[in-house]
Amino acid sequence: MGCGLGMTGVLHVPFIKEYVATDISSQMVDLARKRAFDASVKNMKFEVNSYNNLSIRGGSMDAVLASLL
């Protein structure tokens, strides 16, 4: 919830099947997408959305990562 610049996501994707990066700011999602592209990351999906309007089905995630709360 708030992927920011995507730094955390890019660090974690080598160890997981898929990472969904979500932020309410389209500018942050664009920056995270660029960071993932520059790092040749293929298993990140990006969404501009708020935490209360996510397109994620209940029970479809094994873990949720949040920092700077």
C-alpha positions in Angstrom: 0.0 0.0 0.0 2.2 2.8 -1.2 4.9 1.4 -3.4 6.7 4.7 -3.6 9.8 4.6 -5.8 9.7 0.8 -5.9 13.0 0.2 -4.2 11.7 -2.4 -1.7 9.8 -4.2 -4.5 12.9 -4.5 -6.7 14.9 -5.9 -3.8 12.2 -8.6 -3.0 11.2 -9.8 -6.5 14.1 -12.3 -6.9 12.7 -14.3 -4.0 9.0 -14.4 -4.8 6.6 -15.4 -7.7 4.9 -12.0 -8.1 4.9 -8.6 -6.5 2.0 -6.2 -6.8 3.1 -2.6 -6.4 0.2 -0.2 -5.5 0.2 3.5 -4.8 -2.4 6.2 -4.8 0.0 8.5 -6.7 0.3 7.8 -10.5 3.7 9.6 -10.4 5.0 7.1 -7.8 3.8 4.1 -9.8 5.5 5.5 -12.9 8.7 5.9 -11.0 8.4 2.4 -9.5 7.7 0.9 -13.0 10.7 2.7 -14.4 12.9 1.3 -11.6 11.6 -2.2 -12.3 12.2 -1.8 -16.0 15.8 -0.5 -15.4 16.5 -3.5 -13.2 15.0 -6.0 -15.8 12.3 -7.1 -13.4 9.5 -9.1 -15.0 7.4 -10.2 -12.0 6.1 -6.9 -10.8 2.6 -5.6 -11.5 1.6 -2.0 -10.9 -1.7 -0.4 -9.9 -2.7 3.2 -9.2 -5.2 2.7 -6.4 -6.0 3.4 -2.7 -5.9 0.8 0.0 -9.7 0.6 0.3 -10.2 0.0 -3.4 -7.7 -2.7 -4.3 -8.4 -5.2 -7.1 -6.9 -8.0 -5.0 -9.1 -11.0 -4.1 -9.3 -12.0 -0.5 -6.9 -14.9 0.3 -4.9 -14.3 -2.9 -1.8 -12.9 -1.2 0.7 -14.9 0.9 2.1 -11.7 2.5 1.7 -8.0 2.5 4.7 -5.7 2.9 4.3 -2.2 4.4 6.9 0.2 5.7 7.0 3.8 6.9 3.5 3.5 8.5 
